[in-house]
Amino acid sequence: MGAWADDGAMSAPAIEALTATLGDELSTSARARLVDLVLTNVEDAVVLAQAVQTEAGFEPQVVYANQAFTTLTGYTVAEAIGAAPTLWAPTPHNVDARARFAEGLKRAQPVRSDVVILTKAGEWRWAEVSMAPLLEEDGTWYGIATLHDVTERVELALQLAERGQELAEAQAVAHVGSWSWDVRTDVVTWSEELYRIYALDSKAFGASYEAYIEHVHPDDRALAEGNVRRTLETLEPFEADYRIVRADGEVRWLHSRGRVLLDDDGAVRRLLGTCQDVTDRKLLEDDLRHRALHDSLTGLPNRSLLEDRLEHAVSRAHRHGQLTVVLFIDLDHFKQVNDRLGHTAGDLVLVSIARCLRAALRPGDTVARLGGDEFVAVCEEVRDERHARKLAERVLAGVAAAGQEHDLGSLRLSASVGVALSGSSPDETLMRDADVAMYRAKRAGAGRVELFV
């Protein structure tokens, strides 16, 4: 079943996904009415698209849009349903944004990017789009996106640069600096706020394109130069995030936009642009990304990141003729720790176990927590079963060492470890086979290692 029924009503899985924090006291119908009320009255456009399999791969297909969407794009909801977002966001103008959204859907991570919109009336607009992926129980992926119109903000910043008005106070509030480059005379001008962003003295520093590029982080310099070169060649605007190294040595993230200004003959006269300091936003995004892929208690990778690393580890093993081993670790009788000492003490023990497991294995190995008292380790460059068993025995020693860091009374920490090797198990069943071996170890007694055979 899709997120929306044939009669246009939201399905139960979609309601649960969008209103998970509303509490159990609301019925499904009440949640549906609440969601419909919210989406109808919000100022920002809201679009829900389903990932549909095509010959070219997975492509988004709109299954819902609110009234604000029509206000922004000029397309009716009926025209949007069943269409791809390229209807109002042409691909040639949104290559980077499209790639970001595809990667976000692939990694099940929220993404935010600016998008260039071509309305039904032929008007160009800018929108800041935030997309979050949703997975239904039947395995269908959706992307729910909000589109916030930022056209006035972008046009104002570009107009200020075009007219040479710096409005330093306003730019300082928004942390947006502007620049202008006359490509004929090679004269470059910066606003005072841009000098402040770069930590440069406007009286002592001579603005130039070369100096601008020199302050871009070496790893991002090709991106910055490529954007400018592409805009001069295609006359299409650009926008991108990249790092700069300020005069004081601090690394900051900038969101840069630019466009060309043509003369009466259609030749490029000037390149105009803005740079906004988005370091705080980047740090927040990095934190959210880390939280999405790591266990909140131990800081270890979670199941999503574990599966991604296992896939890459097995692929490398095949290329280099090596083995990859999966160690499925289940703590023995850990419930007794929580029952006798309390969950707070139990959490502290789990944190110690996570640290000791990392210390017991090699730096390149991945240790993840699946939840509760279950951990999984993925170890690469394993020679044979004997080597794999030694790694598993290190895990047992690590668990025991963690137990010695706490006053557990008569309790003793131990674990049952199941081992599966890529040479013995099919790639797609390594986790399952290690899990099966772990249960064999647990039935045989605490603190044991069993290989899947």
Order of alpha helices (4+ residues) and beta strands (2+ residues): alpha-alpha-beta-beta-alpha-alpha-alpha-beta-beta-beta-alpha-alpha-beta-beta-alpha-alpha-alpha-beta-beta-beta-alpha-alpha-beta-alpha-alpha-beta-beta-alpha-beta-alpha-beta
